[in-house]
Amino acid sequence: MRQTQDEPMTDDTVPALPCPLWRRLLALLYDMFAVVAIAAVMGLLCQMATHGQLFDAHGQALTWWFQPLQYLTISAYFLISWLRGGQTLGMRPWRTRVTTPQGGILSWQQALIRLIAAWLPVFLLELQGIVGVRAAVWITLGAWGVWFAVALVDRRSRALHDILAGTEIRRMAS
């Protein structure tokens, strides 16, 4: 049975305690392992589909669809995780969950807003043609730093993408 957005989660694991930033960042670090694995499997499947002709000798993709497919696949991982239980693989060991302010599951709209807002710094990587790869990576990491630094001053420890989506990360009861 699927829970509605306004219903609180019924397993008594989502108290009103906001998740501290350090716990969120460690969960995100765990999720990066899942994202790398997803990207690697998708890259392998795409290489097989193109008979090894996915990249040229300089590492540039020869197809227009490869990078959008990577973004869609990684986005699907986060959306499915948030909509089905509120936890990614990285959130599970750190006992955190993304919820509505009332403790319920996210709506599709909230999940999409959260996803798009969290992805925004990635598009700064497109500056590499102007400032170089190294500088573009540092600019992107700096933007994400600002995104998460907001949690240090928000009374409910929400990052910028949570504020925009109307979501929260909560610690689960031990």
C-alpha positions as CSV (number, residue, x, y, z in Angstrom):
1,M,0.0,0.0,0.0
2,R,1.5,3.4,-1.0
3,Q,1.5,6.1,1.5
4,T,0.1,9.5,0.6
5,Q,2.3,12.6,0.8
6,D,0.6,14.1,3.9
7,E,0.6,10.9,5.9
8,P,3.6,10.5,8.3
9,M,5.7,7.4,7.9
10,T,4.2,4.8,10.1
11,D,7.2,2.8,11.3
12,D,8.1,5.4,14.0
13,T,11.5,5.9,12.5
14,V,11.2,9.5,11.6
15,P,11.4,11.7,14.7
16,A,11.4,15.5,14.5
17,L,15.2,15.6,14.8
18,P,16.8,17.3,11.9
19,C,19.8,15.5,10.4
20,P,23.2,17.2,11.1
21,L,25.2,18.3,8.1
22,W,28.1,15.9,8.8
23,R,25.7,12.9,8.7
24,R,24.2,14.2,5.4
25,L,27.6,14.6,3.8
26,L,28.8,11.1,4.8
27,A,25.6,9.7,3.4
28,L,26.3,11.6,0.2
29,L,29.8,10.2,0.1
30,Y,28.3,6.7,0.3
31,D,25.9,7.6,-2.5
32,M,28.8,8.7,-4.7
33,F,29.9,5.0,-4.8
34,A,26.5,4.0,-6.0
35,V,26.5,6.8,-8.6
36,V,29.9,5.7,-9.9
37,A,28.7,2.1,-10.2
38,I,25.5,3.2,-12.0
39,A,27.6,5.4,-14.4
40,A,30.0,2.5,-15.0
41,V,27.3,0.0,-15.8
42,M,25.6,2.5,-18.1
43,G,28.8,3.3,-19.8
44,L,29.5,-0.4,-20.4
45,L,26.0,-1.0,-21.8
46,C,26.4,2.0,-24.1
47,Q,29.8,0.8,-25.2
48,M,28.3,-2.6,-26.0
49,A,25.4,-0.9,-27.9
50,T,27.8,1.1,-30.0
51,H,30.2,-1.8,-30.6
52,G,33.0,0.2,-28.8
53,Q,32.4,3.3,-30.8
54,L,31.1,5.5,-27.9
55,F,34.2,7.7,-27.5
56,D,36.9,9.0,-29.9
57,A,40.6,8.9,-29.3
58,H,40.4,12.1,-27.2
59,G,37.7,10.7,-24.9
60,Q,34.9,12.8,-26.4
61,A,31.5,11.0,-26.8
62,L,30.7,10.3,-30.4
63,T,26.9,10.2,-29.7
64,W,24.6,13.0,-28.6
65,W,22.6,10.7,-26.3
66,F,25.3,9.3,-24.0
67,Q,25.6,12.2,-21.5
68,P,21.8,12.9,-21.2
69,L,21.3,9.1,-20.7
70,Q,23.9,9.2,-17.8
71,Y,22.1,12.1,-16.2
72,L,18.7,10.4,-16.6
73,T,19.9,7.2,-15.1
74,I,21.5,8.8,-12.1
75,S,18.5,11.0,-11.6
76,A,16.2,8.0,-11.7
77,Y,18.3,6.4,-8.9
78,F,17.7,9.4,-6.6
79,L,14.0,9.9,-7.6
80,I,13.1,6.2,-7.1
81,S,15.0,6.2,-3.7
82,W,13.3,9.3,-2.4
83,L,9.8,8.3,-3.6
84,R,10.0,4.7,-2.3
85,G,10.9,5.0,1.3
86,G,12.8,8.3,1.4
87,Q,16.2,6.7,1.5
88,T,19.1,6.3,-0.9
89,L,21.7,3.5,-0.4
90,G,23.9,6.1,1.3
91,M,21.2,7.2,3.7
92,R,20.5,3.8,5.1
93,P,23.7,3.2,7.1
94,W,23.5,6.8,8.5
95,R,19.9,6.3,9.4
96,T,18.6,9.3,7.6
97,R,15.5,9.9,5.5
98,V,14.2,12.7,3.3
99,T,10.6,13.6,4.2
100,T,8.1,16.4,4.0
101,P,8.0,18.8,6.9
102,Q,5.2,16.7,8.4
103,G,7.3,13.5,8.1
104,G,5.5,12.1,5.0
105,I,6.9,10.8,1.8
106,L,7.7,13.3,-1.0
107,S,5.4,14.1,-3.8
108,W,6.7,13.8,-7.4
109,Q,6.8,17.6,-7.6
110,Q,8.9,17.9,-4.5
111,A,11.3,15.1,-5.6
112,L,11.7,16.8,-9.0
113,I,12.3,20.2,-7.5
114,R,14.9,18.7,-5.1
115,L,16.6,16.8,-7.9
116,I,16.8,19.8,-10.3
117,A,18.0,22.1,-7.5
118,A,20.7,19.6,-6.4
119,W,21.8,19.2,-10.0
120,L,22.2,22.9,-10.8
121,P,25.9,23.1,-9.7
122,V,26.7,20.3,-12.2
123,F,25.9,22.6,-15.1
124,L,28.8,24.9,-14.0
125,L,31.1,22.2,-15.4
126,E,30.1,23.6,-18.8
127,L,32.4,26.5,-17.9
128,Q,35.4,24.2,-18.7
129,G,35.7,25.6,-22.2
130,I,36.2,29.1,-20.7
131,V,38.1,28.5,-17.4
132,G,39.5,25.0,-17.9
133,V,38.6,21.7,-16.4
134,R,40.3,22.1,-13.1
135,A,38.7,25.6,-12.4
136,A,35.3,24.4,-13.5
137,V,35.5,21.4,-11.1
138,W,36.5,23.7,-8.2
139,I,33.7,26.2,-9.1
140,T,31.2,23.3,-9.1
141,L,32.4,22.0,-5.8
142,G,32.3,25.6,-4.4
143,A,28.7,25.9,-5.5
144,W,27.8,22.7,-3.8
145,G,29.6,23.9,-0.7
146,V,27.3,26.9,-0.7
147,W,24.3,24.7,-1.3
148,F,25.1,22.7,1.8
149,A,26.4,25.5,4.0
150,V,22.9,26.9,4.1
151,A,22.2,23.9,6.4
152,L,24.6,25.3,9.0
153,V,22.4,28.4,9.4
154,D,18.9,26.9,8.8
155,R,17.2,26.1,12.1
156,R,16.0,22.7,10.6
157,S,19.4,22.0,9.0
158,R,18.0,22.1,5.5
159,A,20.3,22.5,2.5
160,L,19.3,24.9,-0.3
161,H,17.7,22.1,-2.4
162,D,15.6,21.1,0.6
163,I,14.4,24.6,1.2
164,L,13.4,25.0,-2.5
165,A,11.6,21.6,-2.5
166,G,10.0,21.9,0.9
167,T,11.7,18.8,2.2
168,E,13.8,17.8,5.2
169,I,16.4,15.2,6.0
170,R,15.6,13.6,9.4
171,R,17.5,11.3,11.6
172,M,15.7,8.0,12.3
173,A,15.3,6.6,15.8
174,S,18.0,4.2,16.8
